[in-house]
Amino acid sequence: MRISARNRLKGTIVEVTKGATTAHVRIDVGGSIVTSSITNDAVDELGLAAGVEAYAVVKASDVMVAVDD
């Protein structure tokens, strides 16, 4: 797989929950859970399921960081 995105997080899928049209895919990335919303069709086409290794790709032009004072 070749993509231009720099923000790729490798992990293992822990849960896939399908809705009417959109699925939530939860990926364990080094002990932190990242949740992605993608179409049910994409889940099926990619063969996503619990236990499968996958990448979470963060697609954004700006990422903000904040801290509590």
CHARMM internal coordinates of N, CA and C (Angstrom, degrees):
IC EDIT
DIST 1 N 1 CA 1.4524
DIST 1 CA 1 C 1.5221
ANGL 1 N 1 CA 1 C 107.89
DIST 1 C 2 N 1.3273
ANGL 1 CA 1 C 2 N 116.66
DIHE 1 N 1 CA 1 C 2 N 128.77
DIST 2 N 2 CA 1.4515
ANGL 1 C 2 N 2 CA 121.64
DIHE 1 CA 1 C 2 N 2 CA 176.42
DIST 2 CA 2 C 1.5185
ANGL 2 N 2 CA 2 C 108.94
DIHE 1 C 2 N 2 CA 2 C -123.13
DIST 2 C 3 N 1.3256
ANGL 2 CA 2 C 3 N 115.69
DIHE 2 N 2 CA 2 C 3 N 123.23
DIST 3 N 3 CA 1.4607
ANGL 2 C 3 N 3 CA 121.16
DIHE 2 CA 2 C 3 N 3 CA 176.77
DIST 3 CA 3 C 1.5192
ANGL 3 N 3 CA 3 C 108.07
DIHE 2 C 3 N 3 CA 3 C -139.22
DIST 3 C 4 N 1.3200
ANGL 3 CA 3 C 4 N 116.67
DIHE 3 N 3 CA 3 C 4 N 161.43
DIST 4 N 4 CA 1.4597
ANGL 3 C 4 N 4 CA 120.30
DIHE 3 CA 3 C 4 N 4 CA -178.66
DIST 4 CA 4 C 1.5246
ANGL 4 N 4 CA 4 C 112.73
DIHE 3 C 4 N 4 CA 4 C -88.35
DIST 4 C 5 N 1.3141
ANGL 4 CA 4 C 5 N 117.82
DIHE 4 N 4 CA 4 C 5 N -15.78
DIST 5 N 5 CA 1.4649
ANGL 4 C 5 N 5 CA 120.87
DIHE 4 CA 4 C 5 N 5 CA -176.99
DIST 5 CA 5 C 1.5209
ANGL 5 N 5 CA 5 C 111.06
DIHE 4 C 5 N 5 CA 5 C -61.33
DIST 5 C 6 N 1.2994
ANGL 5 CA 5 C 6 N 116.55
DIHE 5 N 5 CA 5 C 6 N 135.93
DIST 6 N 6 CA 1.4639
ANGL 5 C 6 N 6 CA 121.99
DIHE 5 CA 5 C 6 N 6 CA 179.18
DIST 6 CA 6 C 1.5294
ANGL 6 N 6 CA 6 C 112.03
DIHE 5 C 6 N 6 CA 6 C -91.74
DIST 6 C 7 N 1.3168
ANGL 6 CA 6 C 7 N 115.43
DIHE 6 N 6 CA 6 C 7 N -20.41
DIST 7 N 7 CA 1.4538
ANGL 6 C 7 N 7 CA 120.67
DIHE 6 CA 6 C 7 N 7 CA -173.90
DIST 7 CA 7 C 1.5218
ANGL 7 N 7 CA 7 C 110.69
DIHE 6 C 7 N 7 CA 7 C -94.79
DIST 7 C 8 N 1.3235
ANGL 7 CA 7 C 8 N 116.14
DIHE 7 N 7 CA 7 C 8 N 72.77
DIST 8 N 8 CA 1.4658
ANGL 7 C 8 N 8 CA 121.83
DIHE 7 CA 7 C 8 N 8 CA 179.81
DIST 8 CA 8 C 1.5241
ANGL 8 N 8 CA 8 C 108.50
DIHE 7 C 8 N 8 CA 8 C -108.95
DIST 8 C 9 N 1.3096
ANGL 8 CA 8 C 9 N 115.78
DIHE 8 N 8 CA 8 C 9 N 130.14
DIST 9 N 9 CA 1.4604
ANGL 8 C 9 N 9 CA 121.65
DIHE 8 CA 8 C 9 N 9 CA -179.31
DIST 9 CA 9 C 1.5211
ANGL 9 N 9 CA 9 C 108.45
DIHE 8 C 9 N 9 CA 9 C -119.77
DIST 9 C 10 N 1.3335
ANGL 9 CA 9 C 10 N 117.09
DIHE 9 N 9 CA 9 C 10 N 113.49
DIST 10 N 10 CA 1.4588
ANGL 9 C 10 N 10 CA 120.81
DIHE 9 CA 9 C 10 N 10 CA -178.85
DIST 10 CA 10 C 1.5173
ANGL 10 N 10 CA 10 C 110.01
DIHE 9 C 10 N 10 CA 10 C -84.01
DIST 10 C 11 N 1.3180
ANGL 10 CA 10 C 11 N 116.05
DIHE 10 N 10 CA 10 C 11 N 135.48
DIST 11 N 11 CA 1.4531
ANGL 10 C 11 N 11 CA 120.31
DIHE 10 CA 10 C 11 N 11 CA 179.43
DIST 11 CA 11 C 1.5138
ANGL 11 N 11 CA 11 C 111.95
DIHE 10 C 11 N 11 CA 11 C -161.40
DIST 11 C 12 N 1.3123
ANGL 11 CA 11 C 12 N 114.61
DIHE 11 N 11 CA 11 C 12 N -166.80
DIST 12 N 12 CA 1.4619
ANGL 11 C 12 N 12 CA 122.09
DIHE 11 CA 11 C 12 N 12 CA -179.76
DIST 12 CA 12 C 1.5203
ANGL 12 N 12 CA 12 C 108.99
DIHE 11 C 12 N 12 CA 12 C -122.58
DIST 12 C 13 N 1.3203
ANGL 12 CA 12 C 13 N 116.46
DIHE 12 N 12 CA 12 C 13 N 131.16
DIST 13 N 13 CA 1.4613
ANGL 12 C 13 N 13 CA 120.88
DIHE 12 CA 12 C 13 N 13 CA 179.08
DIST 13 CA 13 C 1.5216
ANGL 13 N 13 CA 13 C 109.02
DIHE 12 C 13 N 13 CA 13 C -67.05
DIST 13 C 14 N 1.3320
ANGL 13 CA 13 C 14 N 115.51
DIHE 13 N 13 CA 13 C 14 N 129.97
DIST 14 N 14 CA 1.4621
ANGL 13 C 14 N 14 CA 120.33
DIHE 13 CA 13 C 14 N 14 CA 178.80
DIST 14 CA 14 C 1.5247
ANGL 14 N 14 CA 14 C 112.12
DIHE 13 C 14 N 14 CA 14 C -107.10
DIST 14 C 15 N 1.3463
ANGL 14 CA 14 C 15 N 116.71
DIHE 14 N 14 CA 14 C 15 N -20.84
DIST 15 N 15 CA 1.4710
ANGL 14 C 15 N 15 CA 118.75
DIHE 14 CA 14 C 15 N 15 CA -178.83
DIST 15 CA 15 C 1.5246
ANGL 15 N 15 CA 15 C 109.82
DIHE 14 C 15 N 15 CA 15 C -163.38
DIST 15 C 16 N 1.3203
ANGL 15 CA 15 C 16 N 115.70
DIHE 15 N 15 CA 15 C 16 N 140.48
DIST 16 N 16 CA 1.4618
ANGL 15 C 16 N 16 CA 122.34
DIHE 15 CA 15 C 16 N 16 CA 171.82
DIST 16 CA 16 C 1.5216
ANGL 16 N 16 CA 16 C 106.65
DIHE 15 C 16 N 16 CA 16 C -126.08
DIST 16 C 17 N 1.3329
ANGL 16 CA 16 C 17 N 116.49
DIHE 16 N 16 CA 16 C 17 N 121.48
DIST 17 N 17 CA 1.4557
ANGL 16 C 17 N 17 CA 121.90
DIHE 16 CA 16 C 17 N 17 CA 179.26
DIST 17 CA 17 C 1.5162
ANGL 17 N 17 CA 17 C 108.61
DIHE 16 C 17 N 17 CA 17 C -119.70
DIST 17 C 18 N 1.3390
ANGL 17 CA 17 C 18 N 116.09
DIHE 17 N 17 CA 17 C 18 N 113.21
DIST 18 N 18 CA 1.4612
ANGL 17 C 18 N 18 CA 120.26
DIHE 17 CA 17 C 18 N 18 CA -179.92
DIST 18 CA 18 C 1.5208
ANGL 18 N 18 CA 18 C 110.56
DIHE 17 C 18 N 18 CA 18 C -89.27
DIST 18 C 19 N 1.3333
ANGL 18 CA 18 C 19 N 114.80
DIHE 18 N 18 CA 18 C 19 N 140.17
DIST 19 N 19 CA 1.4529
ANGL 18 C 19 N 19 CA 122.22
DIHE 18 CA 18 C 19 N 19 CA 172.81
DIST 19 CA 19 C 1.5157
ANGL 19 N 19 CA 19 C 108.76
DIHE 18 C 19 N 19 CA 19 C -108.49
DIST 19 C 20 N 1.3202
ANGL 19 CA 19 C 20 N 116.88
DIHE 19 N 19 CA 19 C 20 N -157.17
DIST 20 N 20 CA 1.4587
ANGL 19 C 20 N 20 CA 121.29
DIHE 19 CA 19 C 20 N 20 CA -179.28
DIST 20 CA 20 C 1.5284
ANGL 20 N 20 CA 20 C 111.59
DIHE 19 C 20 N 20 CA 20 C -62.63
DIST 20 C 21 N 1.3302
ANGL 20 CA 20 C 21 N 116.92
DIHE 20 N 20 CA 20 C 21 N -43.59
DIST 21 N 21 CA 1.4719
ANGL 20 C 21 N 21 CA 121.11
DIHE 20 CA 20 C 21 N 21 CA 179.53
DIST 21 CA 21 C 1.5172
ANGL 21 N 21 CA 21 C 113.16
DIHE 20 C 21 N 21 CA 21 C -133.94
DIST 21 C 22 N 1.3330
ANGL 21 CA 21 C 22 N 116.29
DIHE 21 N 21 CA 21 C 22 N -22.15
DIST 22 N 22 CA 1.4593
ANGL 21 C 22 N 22 CA 121.83
DIHE 21 CA 21 C 22 N 22 CA -174.39
DIST 22 CA 22 C 1.5187
ANGL 22 N 22 CA 22 C 110.85
DIHE 21 C 22 N 22 CA 22 C -118.38
DIST 22 C 23 N 1.3243
ANGL 22 CA 22 C 23 N 115.64
DIHE 22 N 22 CA 22 C 23 N 142.31
DIST 23 N 23 CA 1.4627
ANGL 22 C 23 N 23 CA 121.24
DIHE 22 CA 22 C 23 N 23 CA 177.83
DIST 23 CA 23 C 1.5194
ANGL 23 N 23 CA 23 C 109.71
DIHE 22 C 23 N 23 CA 23 C -112.54
DIST 23 C 24 N 1.3178
ANGL 23 CA 23 C 24 N 116.30
DIHE 23 N 23 CA 23 C 24 N 150.15
DIST 24 N 24 CA 1.4623
ANGL 23 C 24 N 24 CA 122.44
DIHE 23 CA 23 C 24 N 24 CA 171.43
DIST 24 CA 24 C 1.5279
ANGL 24 N 24 CA 24 C 107.15
DIHE 23 C 24 N 24 CA 24 C -107.49
DIST 24 C 25 N 1.3152
ANGL 24 CA 24 C 25 N 114.68
DIHE 24 N 24 CA 24 C 25 N 123.20
DIST 25 N 25 CA 1.4596
ANGL 24 C 25 N 25 CA 121.56
DIHE 24 CA 24 C 25 N 25 CA -179.29
DIST 25 CA 25 C 1.5209
ANGL 25 N 25 CA 25 C 107.67
DIHE 24 C 25 N 25 CA 25 C -111.38
DIST 25 C 26 N 1.3303
ANGL 25 CA 25 C 26 N 116.57
DIHE 25 N 25 CA 25 C 26 N 120.25
DIST 26 N 26 CA 1.4694
ANGL 25 C 26 N 26 CA 121.86
DIHE 25 CA 25 C 26 N 26 CA -179.73
DIST 26 CA 26 C 1.5275
ANGL 26 N 26 CA 26 C 108.34
DIHE 25 C 26 N 26 CA 26 C -101.52
DIST 26 C 27 N 1.3506
ANGL 26 CA 26 C 27 N 115.86
DIHE 26 N 26 CA 26 C 27 N 126.31
DIST 27 N 27 CA 1.4559
ANGL 26 C 27 N 27 CA 122.27
DIHE 26 CA 26 C 27 N 27 CA -177.40
DIST 27 CA 27 C 1.5185
ANGL 27 N 27 CA 27 C 109.25
DIHE 26 C 27 N 27 CA 27 C -121.07
DIST 27 C 28 N 1.3300
ANGL 27 CA 27 C 28 N 115.98
DIHE 27 N 27 CA 27 C 28 N 129.76
DIST 28 N 28 CA 1.4642
ANGL 27 C 28 N 28 CA 121.90
DIHE 27 CA 27 C 28 N 28 CA 175.47
DIST 28 CA 28 C 1.5200
ANGL 28 N 28 CA 28 C 107.85
DIHE 27 C 28 N 28 CA 28 C -85.00
DIST 28 C 29 N 1.3269
ANGL 28 CA 28 C 29 N 115.50
DIHE 28 N 28 CA 28 C 29 N 114.37
DIST 29 N 29 CA 1.4606
ANGL 28 C 29 N 29 CA 121.92
DIHE 28 CA 28 C 29 N 29 CA 179.46
DIST 29 CA 29 C 1.5272
ANGL 29 N 29 CA 29 C 107.12
DIHE 28 C 29 N 29 CA 29 C -114.97
DIST 29 C 30 N 1.3074
ANGL 29 CA 29 C 30 N 116.39
DIHE 29 N 29 CA 29 C 30 N 94.75
DIST 30 N 30 CA 1.4623
ANGL 29 C 30 N 30 CA 120.31
DIHE 29 CA 29 C 30 N 30 CA 178.53
DIST 30 CA 30 C 1.5070
ANGL 30 N 30 CA 30 C 114.54
DIHE 29 C 30 N 30 CA 30 C 59.26
DIST 30 C 31 N 1.3305
ANGL 30 CA 30 C 31 N 117.21
DIHE 30 N 30 CA 30 C 31 N 34.82
DIST 31 N 31 CA 1.4589
ANGL 30 C 31 N 31 CA 120.61
DIHE 30 CA 30 C 31 N 31 CA 178.51
DIST 31 CA 31 C 1.5185
ANGL 31 N 31 CA 31 C 114.03
DIHE 30 C 31 N 31 CA 31 C 95.58
DIST 31 C 32 N 1.3088
ANGL 31 CA 31 C 32 N 118.01
DIHE 31 N 31 CA 31 C 32 N -10.12
DIST 32 N 32 CA 1.4675
ANGL 31 C 32 N 32 CA 122.21
DIHE 31 CA 31 C 32 N 32 CA 175.17
DIST 32 CA 32 C 1.5186
ANGL 32 N 32 CA 32 C 107.92
DIHE 31 C 32 N 32 CA 32 C -105.37
DIST 32 C 33 N 1.3262
ANGL 32 CA 32 C 33 N 116.06
DIHE 32 N 32 CA 32 C 33 N 143.79
DIST 33 N 33 CA 1.4609
ANGL 32 C 33 N 33 CA 121.01
DIHE 32 CA 32 C 33 N 33 CA -179.26
DIST 33 CA 33 C 1.5250
ANGL 33 N 33 CA 33 C 109.48
DIHE 32 C 33 N 33 CA 33 C -99.22
DIST 33 C 34 N 1.3306
ANGL 33 CA 33 C 34 N 115.51
DIHE 33 N 33 CA 33 C 34 N 127.27
DIST 34 N 34 CA 1.4592
ANGL 33 C 34 N 34 CA 122.97
DIHE 33 CA 33 C 34 N 34 CA 175.11
DIST 34 CA 34 C 1.5224
ANGL 34 N 34 CA 34 C 106.25
DIHE 33 C 34 N 34 CA 34 C -111.51
DIST 34 C 35 N 1.3289
ANGL 34 CA 34 C 35 N 116.98
DIHE 34 N 34 CA 34 C 35 N 132.07
DIST 35 N 35 CA 1.4567
ANGL 34 C 35 N 35 CA 121.16
DIHE 34 CA 34 C 35 N 35 CA -179.91
DIST 35 CA 35 C 1.5158
ANGL 35 N 35 CA 35 C 110.07
DIHE 34 C 35 N 35 CA 35 C -112.53
DIST 35 C 36 N 1.3239
ANGL 35 CA 35 C 36 N 115.56
DIHE 35 N 35 CA 35 C 36 N 131.68
DIST 36 N 36 CA 1.4558
ANGL 35 C 36 N 36 CA 121.98
DIHE 35 CA 35 C 36 N 36 CA 179.43
DIST 36 CA 36 C 1.5174
ANGL 36 N 36 CA 36 C 109.38
DIHE 35 C 36 N 36 CA 36 C -118.65
DIST 36 C 37 N 1.3304
ANGL 36 CA 36 C 37 N 116.25
DIHE 36 N 36 CA 36 C 37 N 144.53
DIST 37 N 37 CA 1.4617
ANGL 36 C 37 N 37 CA 121.96
DIHE 36 CA 36 C 37 N 37 CA 174.29
DIST 37 CA 37 C 1.5148
ANGL 37 N 37 CA 37 C 107.68
DIHE 36 C 37 N 37 CA 37 C -109.12
DIST 37 C 38 N 1.3332
ANGL 37 CA 37 C 38 N 116.67
DIHE 37 N 37 CA 37 C 38 N 118.39
DIST 38 N 38 CA 1.4541
ANGL 37 C 38 N 38 CA 121.91
DIHE 37 CA 37 C 38 N 38 CA 178.38
DIST 38 CA 38 C 1.5250
ANGL 38 N 38 CA 38 C 108.51
DIHE 37 C 38 N 38 CA 38 C -138.16
DIST 38 C 39 N 1.3021
ANGL 38 CA 38 C 39 N 117.01
DIHE 38 N 38 CA 38 C 39 N 169.71
DIST 39 N 39 CA 1.4652
ANGL 38 C 39 N 39 CA 119.47
DIHE 38 CA 38 C 39 N 39 CA -178.53
DIST 39 CA 39 C 1.5294
ANGL 39 N 39 CA 39 C 110.88
DIHE 38 C 39 N 39 CA 39 C -72.60
DIST 39 C 40 N 1.3177
ANGL 39 CA 39 C 40 N 115.02
DIHE 39 N 39 CA 39 C 40 N 153.96
DIST 40 N 40 CA 1.4668
ANGL 39 C 40 N 40 CA 120.31
DIHE 39 CA 39 C 40 N 40 CA 174.97
DIST 40 CA 40 C 1.5285
ANGL 40 N 40 CA 40 C 110.69
DIHE 39 C 40 N 40 CA 40 C -59.82
DIST 40 C 41 N 1.3429
ANGL 40 CA 40 C 41 N 116.64
DIHE 40 N 40 CA 40 C 41 N -37.19
DIST 41 N 41 CA 1.4601
ANGL 40 C 41 N 41 CA 120.31
DIHE 40 CA 40 C 41 N 41 CA 178.65
DIST 41 CA 41 C 1.5249
ANGL 41 N 41 CA 41 C 111.39
DIHE 40 C 41 N 41 CA 41 C -60.86
DIST 41 C 42 N 1.3419
ANGL 41 CA 41 C 42 N 116.85
DIHE 41 N 41 CA 41 C 42 N -40.55
DIST 42 N 42 CA 1.4648
ANGL 41 C 42 N 42 CA 120.73
DIHE 41 CA 41 C 42 N 42 CA 178.92
DIST 42 CA 42 C 1.5258
ANGL 42 N 42 CA 42 C 110.99
DIHE 41 C 42 N 42 CA 42 C -64.65
DIST 42 C 43 N 1.3310
ANGL 42 CA 42 C 43 N 117.01
DIHE 42 N 42 CA 42 C 43 N -39.46
DIST 43 N 43 CA 1.4673
ANGL 42 C 43 N 43 CA 120.92
DIHE 42 CA 42 C 43 N 43 CA 177.11
DIST 43 CA 43 C 1.5197
ANGL 43 N 43 CA 43 C 109.92
DIHE 42 C 43 N 43 CA 43 C -58.47
DIST 43 C 44 N 1.3223
ANGL 43 CA 43 C 44 N 116.02
DIHE 43 N 43 CA 43 C 44 N -46.67
DIST 44 N 44 CA 1.4668
ANGL 43 C 44 N 44 CA 120.89
DIHE 43 CA 43 C 44 N 44 CA -179.28
DIST 44 CA 44 C 1.5243
ANGL 44 N 44 CA 44 C 111.77
DIHE 43 C 44 N 44 CA 44 C -66.19
DIST 44 C 45 N 1.3380
ANGL 44 CA 44 C 45 N 117.29
DIHE 44 N 44 CA 44 C 45 N -45.84
DIST 45 N 45 CA 1.4640
ANGL 44 C 45 N 45 CA 121.79
DIHE 44 CA 44 C 45 N 45 CA -178.32
DIST 45 CA 45 C 1.5251
ANGL 45 N 45 CA 45 C 112.08
DIHE 44 C 45 N 45 CA 45 C -63.03
DIST 45 C 46 N 1.3381
ANGL 45 CA 45 C 46 N 116.99
DIHE 45 N 45 CA 45 C 46 N -36.84
DIST 46 N 46 CA 1.4624
ANGL 45 C 46 N 46 CA 121.77
DIHE 45 CA 45 C 46 N 46 CA -178.26
DIST 46 CA 46 C 1.5296
ANGL 46 N 46 CA 46 C 112.61
DIHE 45 C 46 N 46 CA 46 C -87.12
DIST 46 C 47 N 1.3236
ANGL 46 CA 46 C 47 N 117.32
DIHE 46 N 46 CA 46 C 47 N -10.06
DIST 47 N 47 CA 1.4569
ANGL 46 C 47 N 47 CA 120.67
DIHE 46 CA 46 C 47 N 47 CA -179.12
DIST 47 CA 47 C 1.5200
ANGL 47 N 47 CA 47 C 112.99
DIHE 46 C 47 N 47 CA 47 C 66.96
DIST 47 C 48 N 1.3280
ANGL 47 CA 47 C 48 N 116.34
DIHE 47 N 47 CA 47 C 48 N 37.99
DIST 48 N 48 CA 1.4644
ANGL 47 C 48 N 48 CA 120.64
DIHE 47 CA 47 C 48 N 48 CA -177.44
DIST 48 CA 48 C 1.5224
ANGL 48 N 48 CA 48 C 111.20
DIHE 47 C 48 N 48 CA 48 C -77.58
DIST 48 C 49 N 1.3217
ANGL 48 CA 48 C 49 N 115.22
DIHE 48 N 48 CA 48 C 49 N 133.62
DIST 49 N 49 CA 1.4642
ANGL 48 C 49 N 49 CA 121.83
DIHE 48 CA 48 C 49 N 49 CA 179.59
DIST 49 CA 49 C 1.5166
ANGL 49 N 49 CA 49 C 108.03
DIHE 48 C 49 N 49 CA 49 C -161.19
DIST 49 C 50 N 1.3167
ANGL 49 CA 49 C 50 N 116.69
DIHE 49 N 49 CA 49 C 50 N 162.10
DIST 50 N 50 CA 1.4677
ANGL 49 C 50 N 50 CA 121.47
DIHE 49 CA 49 C 50 N 50 CA 177.46
DIST 50 CA 50 C 1.5282
ANGL 50 N 50 CA 50 C 109.46
DIHE 49 C 50 N 50 CA 50 C -54.98
DIST 50 C 51 N 1.3286
ANGL 50 CA 50 C 51 N 115.63
DIHE 50 N 50 CA 50 C 51 N 136.52
DIST 51 N 51 CA 1.4565
ANGL 50 C 51 N 51 CA 122.00
DIHE 50 CA 50 C 51 N 51 CA 178.09
DIST 51 CA 51 C 1.5181
ANGL 51 N 51 CA 51 C 114.34
DIHE 50 C 51 N 51 CA 51 C 94.50
DIST 51 C 52 N 1.3321
ANGL 51 CA 51 C 52 N 117.31
DIHE 51 N 51 CA 51 C 52 N -12.43
DIST 52 N 52 CA 1.4633
ANGL 51 C 52 N 52 CA 121.34
DIHE 51 CA 51 C 52 N 52 CA -179.51
DIST 52 CA 52 C 1.5288
ANGL 52 N 52 CA 52 C 109.39
DIHE 51 C 52 N 52 CA 52 C -82.78
DIST 52 C 53 N 1.3479
ANGL 52 CA 52 C 53 N 117.24
DIHE 52 N 52 CA 52 C 53 N 134.78
DIST 53 N 53 CA 1.4604
ANGL 52 C 53 N 53 CA 120.79
DIHE 52 CA 52 C 53 N 53 CA 174.41
DIST 53 CA 53 C 1.5198
ANGL 53 N 53 CA 53 C 108.34
DIHE 52 C 53 N 53 CA 53 C -75.14
DIST 53 C 54 N 1.3348
ANGL 53 CA 53 C 54 N 116.71
DIHE 53 N 53 CA 53 C 54 N 138.46
DIST 54 N 54 CA 1.4610
ANGL 53 C 54 N 54 CA 121.41
DIHE 53 CA 53 C 54 N 54 CA -177.52
DIST 54 CA 54 C 1.5188
ANGL 54 N 54 CA 54 C 109.20
DIHE 53 C 54 N 54 CA 54 C -153.25
DIST 54 C 55 N 1.3051
ANGL 54 CA 54 C 55 N 115.39
DIHE 54 N 54 CA 54 C 55 N 168.23
DIST 55 N 55 CA 1.4603
ANGL 54 C 55 N 55 CA 122.09
DIHE 54 CA 54 C 55 N 55 CA 174.90
DIST 55 CA 55 C 1.5154
ANGL 55 N 55 CA 55 C 109.29
DIHE 54 C 55 N 55 CA 55 C -110.67
DIST 55 C 56 N 1.3263
ANGL 55 CA 55 C 56 N 116.49
DIHE 55 N 55 CA 55 C 56 N 135.86
DIST 56 N 56 CA 1.4551
ANGL 55 C 56 N 56 CA 121.80
DIHE 55 CA 55 C 56 N 56 CA 167.15
DIST 56 CA 56 C 1.5237
ANGL 56 N 56 CA 56 C 104.69
DIHE 55 C 56 N 56 CA 56 C -93.33
DIST 56 C 57 N 1.3213
ANGL 56 CA 56 C 57 N 116.43
DIHE 56 N 56 CA 56 C 57 N 125.02
DIST 57 N 57 CA 1.4563
ANGL 56 C 57 N 57 CA 121.07
DIHE 56 CA 56 C 57 N 57 CA -179.49
DIST 57 CA 57 C 1.5262
ANGL 57 N 57 CA 57 C 107.67
DIHE 56 C 57 N 57 CA 57 C -111.38
DIST 57 C 58 N 1.3290
ANGL 57 CA 57 C 58 N 115.79
DIHE 57 N 57 CA 57 C 58 N 119.36
DIST 58 N 58 CA 1.4607
ANGL 57 C 58 N 58 CA 121.16
DIHE 57 CA 57 C 58 N 58 CA -179.77
DIST 58 CA 58 C 1.5193
ANGL 58 N 58 CA 58 C 107.27
DIHE 57 C 58 N 58 CA 58 C -87.06
DIST 58 C 59 N 1.3247
ANGL 58 CA 58 C 59 N 115.50
DIHE 58 N 58 CA 58 C 59 N 116.63
DIST 59 N 59 CA 1.4656
ANGL 58 C 59 N 59 CA 121.18
DIHE 58 CA 58 C 59 N 59 CA -176.51
DIST 59 CA 59 C 1.5319
ANGL 59 N 59 CA 59 C 108.99
DIHE 58 C 59 N 59 CA 59 C -111.06
DIST 59 C 60 N 1.3164
ANGL 59 CA 59 C 60 N 114.97
DIHE 59 N 59 CA 59 C 60 N 97.05
DIST 60 N 60 CA 1.4673
ANGL 59 C 60 N 60 CA 120.34
DIHE 59 CA 59 C 60 N 60 CA -179.34
DIST 60 CA 60 C 1.5186
ANGL 60 N 60 CA 60 C 109.26
DIHE 59 C 60 N 60 CA 60 C -156.42
DIST 60 C 61 N 1.3110
ANGL 60 CA 60 C 61 N 116.30
DIHE 60 N 60 CA 60 C 61 N 147.41
DIST 61 N 61 CA 1.4598
ANGL 60 C 61 N 61 CA 118.90
DIHE 60 CA 60 C 61 N 61 CA 177.04
DIST 61 CA 61 C 1.5268
ANGL 61 N 61 CA 61 C 111.13
DIHE 60 C 61 N 61 CA 61 C -83.23
DIST 61 C 62 N 1.3184
ANGL 61 CA 61 C 62 N 117.49
DIHE 61 N 61 CA 61 C 62 N -25.49
DIST 62 N 62 CA 1.4602
ANGL 61 C 62 N 62 CA 122.08
DIHE 61 CA 61 C 62 N 62 CA 178.45
DIST 62 CA 62 C 1.5138
ANGL 62 N 62 CA 62 C 109.55
DIHE 61 C 62 N 62 CA 62 C -136.66
DIST 62 C 63 N 1.3212
ANGL 62 CA 62 C 63 N 116.05
DIHE 62 N 62 CA 62 C 63 N 138.18
DIST 63 N 63 CA 1.4564
ANGL 62 C 63 N 63 CA 121.77
DIHE 62 CA 62 C 63 N 63 CA 175.24
DIST 63 CA 63 C 1.5151
ANGL 63 N 63 CA 63 C 107.39
DIHE 62 C 63 N 63 CA 63 C -122.63
DIST 63 C 64 N 1.3053
ANGL 63 CA 63 C 64 N 116.52
DIHE 63 N 63 CA 63 C 64 N 124.60
DIST 64 N 64 CA 1.4573
ANGL 63 C 64 N 64 CA 121.48
DIHE 63 CA 63 C 64 N 64 CA -177.94
DIST 64 CA 64 C 1.5252
ANGL 64 N 64 CA 64 C 109.39
DIHE 63 C 64 N 64 CA 64 C -98.29
DIST 64 C 65 N 1.3188
ANGL 64 CA 64 C 65 N 115.42
DIHE 64 N 64 CA 64 C 65 N 144.35
DIST 65 N 65 CA 1.4531
ANGL 64 C 65 N 65 CA 122.27
DIHE 64 CA 64 C 65 N 65 CA 176.03
DIST 65 CA 65 C 1.5214
ANGL 65 N 65 CA 65 C 107.98
DIHE 64 C 65 N 65 CA 65 C -123.24
DIST 65 C 66 N 1.3189
ANGL 65 CA 65 C 66 N 116.74
DIHE 65 N 65 CA 65 C 66 N 134.71
DIST 66 N 66 CA 1.4691
ANGL 65 C 66 N 66 CA 120.79
DIHE 65 CA 65 C 66 N 66 CA 179.09
DIST 66 CA 66 C 1.5107
ANGL 66 N 66 CA 66 C 109.41
DIHE 65 C 66 N 66 CA 66 C -134.65
DIST 66 C 67 N 1.3131
ANGL 66 CA 66 C 67 N 115.99
DIHE 66 N 66 CA 66 C 67 N 152.10
DIST 67 N 67 CA 1.4688
ANGL 66 C 67 N 67 CA 121.80
DIHE 66 CA 66 C 67 N 67 CA 175.54
DIST 67 CA 67 C 1.5191
ANGL 67 N 67 CA 67 C 108.14
DIHE 66 C 67 N 67 CA 67 C -129.01
DIST 67 C 68 N 1.3162
ANGL 67 CA 67 C 68 N 115.37
DIHE 67 N 67 CA 67 C 68 N 150.79
DIST 68 N 68 CA 1.4595
ANGL 67 C 68 N 68 CA 120.16
DIHE 67 CA 67 C 68 N 68 CA 175.18
DIST 68 CA 68 C 1.5210
ANGL 68 N 68 CA 68 C 108.78
DIHE 67 C 68 N 68 CA 68 C -81.55
DIST 68 C 69 N 1.3123
ANGL 68 CA 68 C 69 N 116.06
DIHE 68 N 68 CA 68 C 69 N 137.46
DIST 69 N 69 CA 1.4799
ANGL 68 C 69 N 69 CA 119.86
DIHE 68 CA 68 C 69 N 69 CA 177.36
DIST 69 CA 69 C 1.5059
ANGL 69 N 69 CA 69 C 110.11
DIHE 68 C 69 N 69 CA 69 C -87.45
END
COOR INIT
IC SEED 1 N 1 CA 1 C
IC BUILD
